[in-house]
Amino acid sequence: MEIEHAQKLWQPQPGWLNTATYGLPPDPAWEALQEALAGWRVGRMAWESWDIATARTRAAFARLAGVAVGDVAVGSTASQLVAPVAAALPAGATVVVPEVEFTSNLFPWLVQEQRGVRVRTVPLAGLVDAIDAGTDLVAFSLVQSSDGTVAPYEEIVAAARAHDALVAVDATQACGWLPFDASRADAVVVAAYKWLMAPRGVALAYYAPELRDRMRPDAACWYAGADPHAAYYGPPLRLAEDARRFDISPAWFSWVGAAPALELLAEIGVPAVQAHDVALANRFLTGLGRPPGDSAIVTVEVPGAQEKLERAGVRAAVRAGRVRASFHLYSTTDDVDLALDALAG
Ligand SMILES: Cc1ncc(COP(=O)(O)O)c(C=O)c1O
């Protein structure tokens, strides 16, 4: 489906330049969610009918990330899916993380310091060089939440492999607009409420089979059972063999809203979304006299940005005088120009 055609499936108020905070649902996602809520209100629907969306979302994510569906676990937050990877590290292991990393991919490593895991934070620009013989795992965001920097994925993986280090990626700010091969890493976590345009409460992880053998499903639940319907009561422990053993019972309605959004993205294709998003980001940058970049998330310093954008009804993130603007497939040149006019004013 062409982006121009697909855009008719969204109803954004002009000036939403903040997908890096949360993405907007396409109509099929919104409508599926309303139907589920209406069924819930009167008790018309069985939970199994909502749960079909979890399997659909898992399959669409596997397609988007280029991995086998059996290697994908579901949960509610990115940090929660990083946790079992961090817990699997032996005492004395060293983790290298960029220093301005979003804390969902930092705190889960830092809490392990109390049992002797060491965490080294380094500037992102020096991450590749910081990976050495003493590194056991490198953790980083594929796209930085703070400023949209795209990490040199291939170089990081190559450095890690050269030193037998594991690779854990937070692709929350990347998956949905940046094509990447998750199977190059050992673990990839994604919170789906941004670029995958799902409701909050949907997160997915790719866990490589060899890594899973070293991980313990501390949050084991009936839903992670080999047959969830035969895992309601009593022993023995009977978890799924594949990545589903790490599943956390799904927040049903969030998944109902997620499935149509991910399926639509897979149908449109991430390379087309990347071209669209980055072109808009670059129209914004060049309109402000900045050089173009390679990301759907950009930051610029403009005096008085907060008031100027607010006055024009443009919603972007402004932190310490810096505007963080992000552009996704429902964003248009009109949105960009609205922001440029506001900032020029
Ligand atoms: C890079 C990154 N990871 C994760 C999250 C959200 O994490 P969680 O699902 O743990 O709240 C965000 C939210 O801004 C983010 O930018």
The ligand as an SDF file (V2000), in Angstrom:
LIG
                    3D

 16 16  0  0  0  0  0  0  0  0999 V2000
   14.4910    3.9490   23.9000 C   0  0  0  0  0  0  0  0  0  0  0  0
   13.2840    3.7060   24.7420 C   0  0  0  0  0  0  0  0  0  0  0  0
   13.0990    2.5140   25.3100 N   0  0  0  0  0  0  0  0  0  0  0  0
   12.0360    2.2490   26.0600 C   0  0  0  0  0  0  0  0  0  0  0  0
   11.0560    3.2030   26.3040 C   0  0  0  0  0  0  0  0  0  0  0  0
    9.8900    2.8510   27.1450 C   0  0  0  0  0  0  0  0  0  0  0  0
   10.2250    1.8170   28.0050 O   0  0  0  0  0  0  0  0  0  0  0  0
    9.2220    1.0640   28.9590 P   0  0  0  0  0  0  0  0  0  0  0  0
    8.3230    0.2760   28.0650 O   0  0  0  0  0  0  0  0  0  0  0  0
   10.0890    0.2300   29.7890 O   0  0  0  0  0  0  0  0  0  0  0  0
    8.4760    2.1060   29.7320 O   0  0  0  0  0  0  0  0  0  0  0  0
   11.2180    4.4700   25.7460 C   0  0  0  0  0  0  0  0  0  0  0  0
   10.2260    5.5230   26.0010 C   0  0  0  0  0  0  0  0  0  0  0  0
   10.4420    6.6960   25.7910 O   0  0  0  0  0  0  0  0  0  0  0  0
   12.3450    4.7170   24.9420 C   0  0  0  0  0  0  0  0  0  0  0  0
   12.5330    5.9190   24.3720 O   0  0  0  0  0  0  0  0  0  0  0  0
  1  2  1  0
  2  3  1  0
  2 15  2  0
  3  4  2  0
  4  5  1  0
  5  6  1  0
  5 12  2  0
  6  7  1  0
  7  8  1  0
  8  9  2  0
  8 10  1  0
  8 11  1  0
 12 13  1  0
 12 15  1  0
 13 14  2  0
 15 16  1  0
M  END
$$$$
